[in-house]
Amino acid sequence: MPVDPRAKRFLDMLAASSPPSALSLTVDERRGALASLMKFSGPAEPIAALEERALRGPDGPIPVRAYTPAEAAPGLLPGLIYFHGGGLVAGSLETHDAVSRALANASGCRLLAVDYRLAPEHPFPAAITDGYAATLQIATHALDFGIDRERLGICGDSAGATLAAVVCQMAARRRELRLALQFLLCPILDYGAETDSRRALAQGYLVDRATLEHDLLHYLPPGIDAADPSISPLRAPDLTALPPTLIHTAEFDPLRDEGKAYAERLAQAGVRTSYTCHPGMIHLFYGLGAVIPYARRAFELIGAELRAALA
């Protein structure tokens, strides 16, 4: 089907502003551009409670924001550890606050948004170090967060989904913790990919080749291969022992094909996997609810899947 009319109008509006190539942006400009874009998330949904916490990281405190859903039942809740998008160089708890609230309410989970360190100030593997340390502490001390340890999942969007997938693979290898679920939303899973969707949608669909190249340039220290599975988790040789997985992509997202490929590889490895491609949608559609009304419907679908998986 064609691009959703609301999404198309939004893309046309962005194109009319003649934005510079992402490769010409400084990191501060890239961060500012994403912050401006995320203002189209729409009004933040009310929730029952919000709490700022800090976890012990190997290189210092890791801030975490806990979201209790609006209709939280008494007692322990299922939990979701969430990593925001932004190419691992941009984004924050603030830019993705509306997404966090929507995910918490839709899923009925207590959502813990992790403020991992960003490159280039903290290049690879700092975000992974923070992500795994936070996940291990939350799993170990689930009761302190009002979370049922047996119903703890991990999730992320865009590059945050890269981080979620890498942390999930680490957990499976190290066997220090067990996750009940991973949920990947419009994930970047192979930074070296040359898929049909990356070629056909390389420009004009919100996230483009230049943006991906810009972020990778600032994320990776010299000499690090982007094909390393800690950077491109689709390339991991062994995907067995991973938890049940939900993957959602968008039809007009250059990252679409690698999300589908990961779902197929997981299924072949014996992992219970569900794959959904949202027709007519673009990358980040879920964070653009003020201009793409379908975002609300998408959260309803995602929430129903998460509730069923963590019941």
Beta strands, then each sheet from edge to edge (+ up, - down):
strand 1: 49-57
strand 2: 60-68
strand 3: 77-83
strand 4: 110-114
strand 5: 147-157
strand 6: 181-185
strand 7: 245-252
strand 8: 273-282
sheet 1: 1+ 2- 4+ 3+ 5+ 6+ 7+ 8+
end
